Each structure stands twice: as structure tokens, then as C-alpha cells.
Amino acid sequence: MGKRALFLALLLGLAQARVEEVVGGLEVPWALAFLPDGAMLVTERPGRVRLVQGGQVHTYLELPVYARGESGLLGLALHPAFPRVPYVYVYRTVLEGGRLRNQVLRLRHLGERGVVDRVVLDGIPAAEHGLHSGGRIAFGPDGHLYVTTGEVYQRELAQDLASLGGKILRITPEGEAAPQNPFLGRPGARPEIYSYGHRNPQGLAWGEGALFSSEHGPSGEQGFGHDEVNLILPGGNYGWPRVVGQARDPRYQDPLYVWPAGFPPGNLAYLRGSLYVAGLRGEALVRLDLRKEGGGYRVLRAETVLSGYGRLREVQVGPDGALYLTTSNRDGRGRVRAGDDRILRFLP
């Protein structure tokens, strides 16, 4: 083997060694949370919460959900004071009492299993087709729970401050509107709203105190593509359905980054000055290198850092500093590979 061939082989081996499978055989895993003892919780969209410990997968809890389209059991978050305050939060689509809606549910952690504690936020719009349910939940540095919601293909809901659809919400761990929310006290407006004008936001991440979100652009109703990463400001209007992509309209917040040709994103994670965005149809993990400029940020470059595993939905920074991802090849839109779906560990 020549020196060049040997060098390329070593590089290929190094790249492969940077990715390892944590577990496989999951069904549409949607969100991850890391427990203090090294275990993980993961939601599966059909309605299961799994406990992953020592390479083994156990059922933590099964919940009734309306699992159709993009709906079902979605987001997952631990209380900021976990395990002293032993609560786990999930986002689900449910049909109960003849009412179809999305809601945030609180679970009580009992070691190797969880039990339902109570609903903390109800009445988030859902639709029979199951599309555009949003579903990402995460606690911010301020101790409040942020919730992304979709407009369920009723586009005007995104601009309607009386609706919880097409928004990013901010609530307390008990489900109340967080203090200092931008629309508290405004007649006719839901006090839980933090930002609005969103189509189908799928990700939340904080870096250096800033909040970033990933969002799906139109898929035919107002063109195609224009998937986004946004810097979220309190009270900001992100334009849907009035504008798409970089509108340069002072009434709306322009995206931080846009994929004009389409890159429907799952979650995103902030690590060492970069955002890592999981791609669904794009089937890749993309790194956006950021530069802070004035009161905002600029993307210096975008590059694919991981591909070959199909659709990627979740990405989280683990307690060991690695990135943990989930594939979403069994969600009805991907090509199922042997061992799917998986949790992957990646060292960027």
C-alpha cells in the first residue's frame, strides 16, 4: 500500500471510530435525556419511554398517544433540579374525551420506571392528519420549560396570539406562564407565548445564553425548502405564513441560516461555538460555525460532519462531551436499515 493510500485508509478508520452505536432496535426514537447515573431515557413516537442502561433497553413507561404522521410521543426533558425533584416531562399527541390535542405531561421518576403525575399544559393544537405537531421541549438556563408547537397546516394559527399553535412557549415547571413572558397581560393573547410566526419548529438549544431553534420550511403550500435555524428573541415574530426565508422585512425576524433547497431539520445542539443540526430528509449532521456580532450571530460556514446513517432526528450533547444522535428511519419516510432505529455516539 502506497503512502497516500495508507494515509486515506487511516483517515477513514479514524472517521469510523468516531461513531459508535449505543443501542439499536428502537422504533422512531424522538428525544433523549441523560440521567445522573449514566443511563438515558428515550421517547419512541408510538408511545413508549425507554430506559437505556448498560447497553440494555427496558420499558420505563407506556402511554396512550395518537401516533399518526408526525404526532405521538415526542419531546422529553428532566426537571432542572432532577433527581432531587424527580420529574420527567414529555410532549404527546392524545385523543381523549373526543378531543384531539397536544399536551405536556409530567411524570414522576421511580428509578427504573415512571408514572404519570399530571398534565402541565393542555390544548395545544393537533390535527387528524398528525402533521406539524412541533413537539420539542427543553428547560432553559432560566429554569423554565420551552415548548415548540406547530400550526398543524392551519397557517394563520402561527400569527394568532390567541392560539398556542405555531409558537415557542415558555412555562414554569408547574405549567404556568413564565414571569416576564412578552405577552403577559395583553388582552386576547395567550400568556405562555414566547415567540410566534413559526411553521413547525423541531429543535431548541442554548449557547452563551442565546436560544436557537430549528424549523421546517414549506413543502408545497408556499413553495419548497427554506428550512431554517433561528435566533429566538422574546416576542419575536418569525414571519410564517406572511414571509418565507430571508424576507428582509423589518416586521419579522429573519433566520440565522436557511437551506434554500431544503434540509428539514430535527433537533440542534450547541457545542464549542458551533450549532450541530440533525437532518431528516437531508440524512446528515451539519455543523454551523458561529460568530457573535453585536447583539446577534453570523454563520461563518456550514459543513456536513456525519452522514451514512439515514434520517437523523435527535442530537444532544452528552455529559461526556460527545454528541448523541438518534436515527428516524422507521418513521415511514426513510429507508430502514438492519438494526434501525439507533442511538449513536459521535465525537466531533
N, C-alpha and C positions, 0 to 999 in steps of 0.2 A: 504494500500500500504506500503510495506516494505521500509526501508531507502534506500537500493540500487536502488529499482525500482523508488522511488521518485527522487533520485539523477539523474538517467538516463533520466527521464522524463523532469527534469529541464534543463539538458544539451541539449536535443532535442529541447525543446521550445526556448532556447537561440539561437541555431543554426538557427532555422526557423525565429526568429525575426531579424536576421542579414541580411536577404534578403527581399527586398520589390519590388514589381512591380511598375515601374514609369508609363508606358503605355503599352498597348498590341495592337493587331490587325494590326501590321506593316507587310510589305512584303519584306523579306530579307533585313533588315537594315544592313548597311555595316560600317558606320563610324559616330562618334558623335563629336560635337563641342559645347562648353559651351559659351553662350552669357553673357555679363556683368549683364544683368537684371535678371538672373536666368533661362532664357529659354534655350532650346537646339535646335540645328539643327541636323538632322539625314538624311543621304542619304539612299534611298531604291534602290536596284540594278536595278529594271525595269525602273528607270529614274525620280524618284521624290526626291526632297528635302523637308523634313517636318520640321515644326516648332512645337516644343513641349513646351507648356506654360500652367502652372496651371493645369496639368493633361489632357489637351486637345491637339489634334493633328490637325494642319492646313497645307494646302499645301502652301509651300513657293515658289516653282518653279518646273515646269515640263520641262524636257529636252529630246530631241530625243537621244536615245542610241541604240547600238547594244547589246541587252540583251540575251546572249546565253552562256551556260556553266558557266564559272566564270567571264564573262565580263558584262559590263553595266555601271551603275553609281556606283562608288566605293569610293575612298578616299575623305576626306573633311578636310579643315584647314582654320583657320582665320588668316588674316594678323597680324603680331606681334604687330602692333600699332592699332589694332581694338579696339573701333569703330571710333577713330579719322581718321584712314584710313579705309574706310568702304568696305573692300574687303573680299570676301569668295572665296576659291579655291576648285575646285572639279576635280576629275580624272574620265574620262569616255572613253568608247569604242564607236566609232562612224563610221558609213558608210555614207560618203558624197562624191559626185563627183566621185563615183565609187571606192573610196579609203577607205579601212578598216584600222583603226589605233586607238591607244590610245592617249589621249592628256590631258593636264592640262588646265582647263578653269577657268577664273576669273569672278566672279560675283560681282555686286555692291549691297550692302545691303541697302534696303529701309524700314527698320523696320519690318513689317510683311511679306514682300515678297522680292525676289531678282530678278535681271535682269542680263542678260549676258552682261559682259563688253568686254572681248576679250579672245582669245586663247593665253596663255603664253608659251606653249611648245607643239609641234605637232610632228607627225611622229614616235611615239613610236610603235614598232611592235605589231600587233594584228593578230589573225588568225580566219578563218571562224568557226572552232570548238569552239572558245571562251575560250580556256583553257590557263592558265599560263599568265594572263594579269598583274600580280603584283597588283599595284593599291593603296598602302598606301602612303599618303602624310602627311608631318608634318614639321612645322617650327622648326628649331633648336635654341639653345641658341645664335648662331651667327647671327640670323635674316634671314638666308637663308632657302629656301624650299628644303626639301629632298623628293625624289620620288623613290619608288620601282617599278621595271619593271620585267616582266617575259620573258622567252625565247620562249614562245608560242610553245613549243615542237620542236623548231629548236635548238637543244642543243648547237651547235657551236656558236650561237649568243652570248652566255654568255662569251665566250673568245674573241670575235671580238670587238676590241676597236673602230671600225668604226660604230658599231651598238649601239642603245640605249636599246636593249633588254638584259635581264639577268643582270641588273645593279642596283646600287643605284646611283641616280643622285643628284646633288646639283646645284640649280639655285637661282638667285636673285628673289625678288618679281615681277620683270618685265620680267622674263623669260630668262635672260642672264646667261651664265656660271658664277658661283660664282668665285670671285677672289681667287687665291691660290688653285684652283682645281688641283689635281695631274697630269692631262694630258693636261692642258692648253699649247698650243704651240707645242704639239707633232704632227708631220705630220701624217695625216690619222686617228687620234683619235678624238672622239667626246669630246669637252672640258667640257661638262656637267657631265661627268662620275666622280664619287667619289670612287666607288669600283665596282668590277666586278667578274665574275665567279659564278653568282647566278642563281638558277633554277627558283624559284617562291617565292621571299620574300614577306611576308604578313604583317610585323609589324615593327614599329620604336618606340624607346623610349630612352630617355636620363636619366642618373643618375650620379651625381657627375662629370658632364662634359663628360662622356663616352657615345658613341652611341651603342645601341644594336638593333639587328634585328632578327626576327623570319622567318624561311624559310622552305618550304616543300621539303622533300627528295623524291627520286624516287618512282614511283608507277608502276614498271614493266619494264621500259626501261633500268634500270641498277640496278636491284634488287628492294627491297621494304624497306620502312621505312627510318631510318636515318634522321628524321626531326630534325631541328637544331635551336639553338639560337646562334647568332654570336656577338662578339665584333667587331665593324666595324672600320677599320683603313683606313685613306685616301690612295688610290692607292692599297689597298689590293686585292689580287686575292683569291677568296674563293673556287676555285677548280672545280666547275661544268663545263663540264662533265668529266674532267680529273680524279677526285677523288670523293669519296663519304664518308661522315662521317669523323671520326678521322683517316686521312691518315698518319700522322707523316711525311709528305713530306715538306721540308723547302721551296719549291717553292710556297706553298699555306698556307693560314691561316686556322688552324684547328678550328672547332666550339668550343664555350664555353661549350655547352651542347648538347647531342644527345639523342634522343629516338630511340634506335636501332629497336624496334618492331613497331614503327610508332605512331606519335601523331601529325597529320597535324595541325599546329597552325594558329590561326588568329592573332590578334594584341597582343602586350605585353605592360605592363606598369611598371614603376619603382616606388616603394613606400617603404620608410624606410629601405633601404638596401636589398630589395628583388625585383626580377622580377616576375610579375604575367602574366602568359601566358594563353590565351584563347585557348581551344582545340575544333576543329571541329569534326572530327571523334572520337577523344578521349572523347568528351562531358564532359569536366571538365575544371575547372580553377586550374592551377598548380602554386605553389609558388616555385621559385628557390632562396634559401638563398645564398647571395654572400659574398665573402671575397676578398678584394683588396690585391693583392700580386704583389709587384714590379710594373711593368708597365701594368699589366693585372688583371684579376679576376679569381677566382675559385668558382665553385658551391659547397657549403658545403652539401646541401641536397635538395631534391625535394619532395614535398608533395602535394597531392590533397586537396584543401581547399573548393571547391564547386563543386557539381555535381547534377544531377537530373533535369536539365532544357534542356537537349538535346545539340545540337551543339551550341557552343559559338564562336562568331567571333570577336566582338569588346570588348576591355577593355581600359578604360581611368580613370585616377584619376580626380575626380570632384573637384570643388572649395571648397567643404565641407570636402575634405579628404577621402571620400568614393570612392569605385571603381564602375564604371558604365559599364555594360556589355550589349551586345545585343545577342539574340539567332538568329540562322540561320536555323531553322527547315523547312522553306518553300523554301529552295534553290534547291529542287529537290533531295537532298541526305539525308534528315533527316526524322524522324517521326514527323508529325505535331501534336501538342497538342492543346487543346482548348485554345484560346487566343493568339496563336502564330501569328507573332513573337513579342518579348517583349524587352523592355529596363528594366534592373534590376539594383537596387542599392544594393551594398554589402559592409558591414563593416567588413574588415578582422581583 
